[in-house]
Amino acid sequence: MPDAHAPQLGASQFDENAGTAQKRGGRIRHSAFNNYDQVQDGLMCKFCETVMKTKDLERILKHLCKCPKVPPRDRDAALSDYEQRYQRSAFTTAKRPYSATLENTLANAGRRLKDFPSGAPPISTSVSKWVESTAHERELIDQQLAMTFYHVGFPFSVSESPHFIALFDELCPGYSPPSRQALATELLDSSYDKILAQTTEELEKNTNDHLTLVTDGWTTSRGEKITNYMLVTPFGQSVFHATCPRDTERIPCADLAKDLLNVIDAAGSTKIKAICTDAAKNMNKAVGIVLRSHPNIHAFRWNSQDLNLLAKDALEIPALKVVLTQVSEVSNWFRNDKEVYSHLKAMQRHMYKKKFHLSRSVSTRLQSLPANLQALIDSREALEAVTISPLVTKAMLTTEAGKAVRKMVLDLDWWSEVQGVLTMVAPLLAYSPEFSKLYMAYNRIRDAATRTSGSQDPESAALTKFNSRWRKINCMEIVLASYFDLSLVGGDYEPPEIDDQTRERVMGYFKKTYKDDALAEKLYDQFGDLLARAGVFADSFLLKVAARISPYIWWRYHFDNELSTLALELLAIRPSSGMIDRLWSTHGFMNNSSRTGLQTEGAKKLVYIATNARLVSEYQSKGPTPNEDSSDDESEEEEEEEEESTCCSAETCDDAMSDDVET
C-alpha cells in the first residue's frame, strides 16, 4: 500500500475500472491523473513532460513507476497502486510489465533463464524489482538497438521518426529510443570499444597465430577512393582491420608500404604469414618494401577477383558448361510453373521439414553457384517424387522441354555429373577458399576437360584460356600446400606423383626461400618422408585421422619439425574472402553523411562494427548459410570490372611448375 502521506496518489481512491478521466455518473477520478496536464495530443507528465497518447490508467501508472524524474514518494504510491491492479488482473500477460512479459515469452519458448545475457538483471515477477532494474534494462536496450542500427545500416534519423517512437510506445511504454546524436557519439564509441576488445580477444587466441593479410583498393559509388585491410584466420573467419581513404587514384608505393607495415605491427608481426594483394604496380613495389623487413612472409599478387575470373573461365569449358546449362533448365522449368513449384515446396516440407529454393545463379555472383547446386542436390528425392506424380507428369509430357527435364531428373548418371561439377568448382568459389584445395580444383577441371571427346575438343579455346589464367596464379606454395593437405588422401582425388624434375624445383624453392642449404636439405628429406609415408609419417592411425579433421589442426597438434612449420604457414593461407568483396560496398553504404552524419573517424568505427559484429557474436566458420529458405527473387546483377592480373613475383614464378610437369 502507498504511503499515507503521499501528496497526490491515494490508494483509497483506487478503482480498477477508472481507466480514464472522470466520467459521467460521478465516478471518482484516480489521483494518478493529477500528475499529468491535459494537452491536445493526450496527457503530459508534469515531471518529464512526456506526452502519453492514452488515458488508460494502467499505462499512466506504469509511466509513473518508470519515470526517473518522479519523486520517490510519488513513485512508491504509483507502484503500490499498480501492484494492486496487476494482482487483481489475475496476472494476465496483457497487464504485465515488460520484464514479466519477457519472462513469460522465454518460458513459452523453452529457453533457460541462464541463456539470457550475463549482464542483464535477473527476471522477476516482482514489480518493485522490475522498476529498480529499469535503468540497467534501458542501457541494455539502448546498446542492442544501437547495434541493430550499425549492423543493418539504418539511417540514424530513423530513431527520431514519430512512427518509430510510437512503435516503442506500444512495445515498451515509457522507453524512448536513443537520439540520432547519441547513436553517432557515445553509443557508437561504446559499441566500437566493445567490438574492438572482443575482436582482439579472438585474434589473440593461439589458433589464430597464422593470419593472412588481404588488401585491395576500391572506389565507392560516390567516387570515394579507399583501401581496406582484412585479416583472415586459418579457418576462414574474416576480420576487418582498417580502411584508409585515398586522395588520388594511385597511391605512392611508399605510402602503401607504410600502411601495410602499420597493419602488420598492429596485428603482430609474428602472426602475419601471408599477404594477398592485387597486381597493381605500386602495390607490387609496396609489398617488395615490406618483404625487406619481413622476409618470411609469403606474398601473392592475386586475390579473390583472380579466383573468380579463373572459376568463370572454368565454367566456359564444355564439360562443365553443358551440365550447368541443364541445371538451369531444370530449375527454370520448376520455377516457371507456379502450381508445380508449389507442389515441389510442399513435397520438400513433407520429406525434409524445410524448403530448398532452386535459385538462378548469376554471372556476377559466382559464389552463389555452389550453394545453388547443393540445394538442387539436397532436393533430389523431392524432385524425383514430384516428377513421377500424376500432376507433374501430365505437365511435363505436354512439352519437349518438360520431357527433357523429366529425363534428366530421373537419370542417376545426370545427378552424378551435377555432383561432379559441384566438387570441381566449390574449392574455387568457396566463401573463403582453402589454399591447399586450389591445385586439386585445377587438376580436376583439367582432367574433366581432357576426358571429353567428340565435338567438344579438349584443346578448345575455353580450356586454353583456363590454363593461361591458372599459370598466372600457380606457384610452388600452392603445389606444396596440396601435398601437405592429407585430408584428400584416400578419397576420389590423389595429388599427381612428383617426378625427379619437380623434386629439383622443390629443393630450389627451399634453398631460395630459407637461404640455408642445411635447412633446405632437412626440409627436402622430411618432404620425401611425407610423400613415401615413412619416418614420422608412417603411422597409419594418424593418416586415418588426417582424413577427418582440418589439415591445419592435424599438422599443428601432431608434429613439431621444420616441415610442420612450413606446412602450417601454407595451410593457414586464405587468399581471399567473400566478405572482402562486399566490404567495399559496405563502406560506401555506411559512410554516407546523409544517412549517418558521421565524419571520417566515425565512419571507420561504423564500418568496423558492421563488419566484425557477426564475427564476435557467432565467430562463423562457414560464411553465409546456403540459400535454404531464402528469398525466391535474386537481387539485381552487379557489374564487376574484369582486370587482367599479372603473375606472382618473379622469384615465386621461377619456382612454379611448368605445364608439362603439372600434366
Beta strands, then each sheet from edge to edge (+ up, - down):
strand 1: 36-39
strand 2: 42-45
strand 3: 51-52
strand 4: 211-219
strand 5: 225-232
strand 6: 238-246
strand 7: 272-276
strand 8: 298-300
sheet 1: 1+ 2- 3+
sheet 2: 6+ 5- 4+ 7+ 8+
end
